[in-house]
Amino acid sequence: MAANQLVISPVSRFGGQLAVPGDKSISHRYVLFGALAEGTTSIVGLAPGADVASSVACMHAMGATIHRTGPGALEIRGRGRHRLAPADGDLDCGNSGTTLRLLAGVVSSHPFRSRLIGDASLGRRPMRRVIDPLSKMGATIASRDGRAPLEIDGGDLSAIDWTPPVASAQIKSAILLAGLAAHGTTIVREPLPTRDHTERAFDLFGVTHDSRPGYSAVTGGQRLIAPTGVLRVPGDPSSAAIWAAVAASHPGWWVEITGVCLNPLRLGFVQALSRMGADVRLTETAKAGGETIGTVRVGHGAPKAATIGPDMVPSLIDELPVLAASAALGGGLTVSGAEELRVKESDRISSLALGFRQLGVHMIEHPDGFEIPGGQRPRGGQVDAHLDHRLVMAFTVLALSGTGSTLITGADAVAVSYPNFHADLMHLCK
Ligand code: S3P
């Protein structure tokens, strides 16, 4: 098999227990906060993919002392809020939108120029959503027509009261991170509540804030203090979702995923799978770093046609591709209010539709979503991942149920969040 290609043959059995990699969203935040904090932050269970490595490299380039103390374990000696140093060259965010947008918030308060760059996929993604509020706060930001590279001249910032045009935890977090160094109280009012890992990390690092679903406020001038003890990153629900989506596809298939972050703002996929008729069980097992952790067990149930509307979208935006694939094999799915899918690592509506078509699966595209009839049988074939890890996962769900084998090109993209993907796939297909 050539590098960057994945060949998947259909399987008749699927099942097992596993733990998935650490949560990517939480990992980014712990790394950024650790670099901004006073003292040493110890983190274990960090997401192993390239995305979080980009955040680590950027914080290292800005003067944080970072030691790898074991697999997925880091010790970060922070520089203190407002005390990062200018990087020698560009800050390369790779494929990671979270790195670029959150970092934009961080460097906006630093009195020097930073240049944030990324790969071809990141260079296509919209950045006005962070440029506008951060400019209003006082940063000077040059871009390529609202896209990366971003050249940011940071400095003295003033607080804002901002209602982002779209519900996005990345926008909210960029503004709150800038707000930490701004004069006054910065408020973000969201059209719909989004994941609250930044706010939970504020608690861990001693930052006072006023937050409830859809509303977050932070007053500038606060110090971040490295937490005592070790921060443990729980398993990534978005990585758990791929195996859950496969397990729901056929009678007798199952999976049990341990150590998963059960943050309610991340569990839309669980609710969606239940609506689709899957047998889903959650068991809480622990608390860590302000998050609830538990086991997700999924098996096949009685497939039903399901609908996902705009209110649910922020809680399952990253999981929609694998849910779409599972629904094609099951009872079908209609999704609306998900236009954000078009500005992810790829245009996930049109690249899914194209890829599904190449595998013999019908999907009707809408500007803000899609419809997938149920009861379909993919035929296998060749399909490209468009630099998008979530597409590799969605095509894998279909490939395991194909009538022939499937060749996924560009499959290395999966390593941005799940480098061990192939090994875990083999484990579950044994
Ligand atoms: C993320 C927020 C979401 C999500 C992304 C990670 C985060 O993006 O899709 O994978 O860590 O804040 P948006 O904030 O753009 O919706």
Boltz pocket constraint, residues with backbone or C-beta under 6 A from the ligand:
constraints:
  - pocket:
      binder: B
      contacts: [[A, 24], [A, 25], [A, 26], [A, 28], [A, 98], [A, 167], [A, 168], [A, 169], [A, 170], [A, 171], [A, 173], [A, 195], [A, 317], [A, 318], [A, 340]]
      max_distance: 6.0
